[in-house]
Amino acid sequence: MEDFNRLVQLCQGKHVYIQTHNFPDPDAIASAFGLQGLFMHMGIESTLCYAGRIDKLSTSKMLDAFGIQMISYEHLYSRMQASDPIICVDSQKNSGNITDFIGDEIACIDHHPAFIETEYLYSDIRITGACATLIAQYYKNLGILPDENTAAALLYGIRMDTLQFSRGVTQLDIEMFSYLFPLCDSGKLSELERNNLELTDLRAYSAAINSITLYDKTGFASIPFSCPDGLIAALSDFLLSLEEVLVSVVFCRRSDGIKLSVRSETADVHAGRLIHDALAGIGSGGGHSEMAGGLISPEQTAMLGQYPDEILRERFLKILD
């Protein structure tokens, strides 16, 4: 881990943009919010930004609960300059799930494996269950106590990204949970974790159930209409919960192309490497050994022909074989 004070020195006297991956999830939002709070202690002004939408119930509730302000790129495009410093949080430049903003990506704080090496002036890329864990460790190491909202947001990010500490958990995730829990507003945290399913989500679950196909221990499902990233990930988790499935792959057709989510609960299959290799030449993807995501652009989708789901299944099965 690089010295956080080096990042502070790079940002002193500047207005910093903290960018999450597209369609940010609770861990991305919590990490950006936590980093913004640290910068406030250092006298550094910052803006949280993203591309895509925030339209999943769990994420919109989170913004409201903690008063988090995030600005979409379409509202920043006209005022961001090429020299404006950007810090990528819970994401990496060239990873396929982050839009290349006009500014200068000087730093990266992320918990995903790096599939494409990128130069930063400051880099903290470590494999943990959640990116919020890394931000929490900054607070602890610096001796700065997060306020109740920040502590609760970071805890929520950790719990959501580790699926309630059942996926990809590291010792550091556990240590930061112990650090944050006495500091958080536990009532607000409990409220966030309730009622995170919308009635319209059931349509997506129905489509996934009706389209499930099983090849050995790999399950595939296809959603023919647009869904937010968080829901697609939840459907992939749902598919993996079937006893017959050890690897799940979910396709979703959207206006921005085909969004994919992959899950694996076998050591023989690294989800991030699987999707990275399966989409080579037609899209981009990557992630952890247990969870990963990817995207195929509309232009590349058109090249898959009339039956893109079948083509994609064949590509995944070829890698698995």
PyMOL commands that set and color helices and strands:
alter all, ss='L'
color gray80, all
select helices_A, chain A and resi 4-11+26-41+57-66+73-75+131-142+148-161+171-183+186-192+201-211+229-240+271-278+298-302+308-320
alter helices_A, ss='H'
color red, helices_A
select strands_A, chain A and resi 16-19+46-50+70-72+85-89+104-110+122-125+213-215+218-223+247-254+257-264+284-287+291-296
alter strands_A, ss='S'
color yellow, strands_A
deselect
rebuild
show_as cartoon
